[in-house]
Amino acid sequence: MKLLLDSCIWGLAKTQLKEWGHDVVWAGDWEADPGDDEVLLRANSERRILVTLDKDFGELVIVSGQPHSGIIRLVNFPAKQQGHMCALILDLHGQELERGAIVTAEPGRLRVRPADKGV
């Protein structure tokens, strides 16, 4: 799957996910952080699922109605678990994410917000 990892995601998660066959871009490789709006715009324009720790992206999508191509938000996972958790979520909910779902994962809990109708 095509992913854009926000700069707050552990850099080695990119390497792990690539090794597991995913097409991964990490914002931490960019010269400068363009801000949340631009990160979301780029992920959507490239049809990439955005992976982040930041709840602001959900607010941009849900409250402001900005378009997206799926979002995974990881909450309270150690950096070294982020790649593995992301891969597990993709295995469980990849098709839903590609249709625009938002998945929030925290230890012991996984919430899936399906894509709005018409997305």
N, C-alpha and C positions, 0 to 999 in steps of 0.2 A: 504494500500500500504506500501511497505517497503521504509523507508527513513533513510538517514544519515544526521543529522543536523551538520553543521560545528560549531566549537566552538564559532564563532562570532554570532551565532543565540541565542536569549534569551533562557535561560534554561527552563523557564516555558512553552515555546512553545512545548517542548518534552512532558510534562505532558498533555497539551491540546490535542495534536495530538494523543497520546495514548488513551485518553478518547474517542476520536472520532473514534477509531478502527484501527488506523494505527500501524504498527510495526516500532518503532522508536529507533534509536541509536543516541546519542548526543556525539560528539567529546569532549565536555567539561567535560564528565565523565572520559575520559582517563587520565592516569597518566601524560603524556606529549604530546604536540602537535608534531606529526610526520612530519609535513610539508604538503604542498598542494599535491605534487605528491603521497604521501602515503595515504592521505585522499581520493583522487580520485581513487586510486588503490583499496582501501578497499571497497569503495562504489560500484565500478564496480564488484569486485569479489563476493560481497554479493548480487548483482543485486538490489541495493538500489538507489533511486533517491537522489541525493545530493542537499541539501538546504543550500544556502550560501548568504552572502552579498558581497562576494569577486569576482571581475571580473577576477581575475587571473585564475580561473578554466575554464572559457570560452576560454581564450587564450590558456591554455594547450590543450584543446580539439580541437579548431578550427585551431590554428596555428601549434601546435605540433602533432596533430592527435592522442592524447591519447584516448583510449577507455573509454566509460562511459555508464551509465545506466539511463541517464536523469539528467538534472540539472535545479533547480529553483534558480534564483538569485533575491533577494529582494533588492530594491533600495529605500532609503529614507522613510522607514516605521518605526514608533516608535516600540520599542521592544515589547510592549504589543499587537501590531497588527500583529506581525510576524506569530504566529500560525494560526490565523484566515485567513490571506492572503494566507498562504500556503494551508490550507484546501480548500479555494475557488479555487485556481489554480488547485489543484488535482481534484476537481469536474468538472471543465471546460476542463482540458487538461490532465487528468491522463493517458488515453490510449496513447496519443502522447508521454508523458514523458516516459512511460514504453517502448516505441519503440526507445527512445534515443533523444527526442526533448530537446531543451534548451529554457526555458521560462524566460524572464526577465520582472519583474513587478515593476512598479513605480507608484506613485499616478496618476491616470488618464490615464495610458498607460500600455498595455500588449503586449509584442512582443513574438512571437513563431517562433523559428527556427526549422523546422522539422529535423528529423534524416536524415543523409546522406543515400542515397540508399545503400542497402546491409547491413545496421546495424541491 
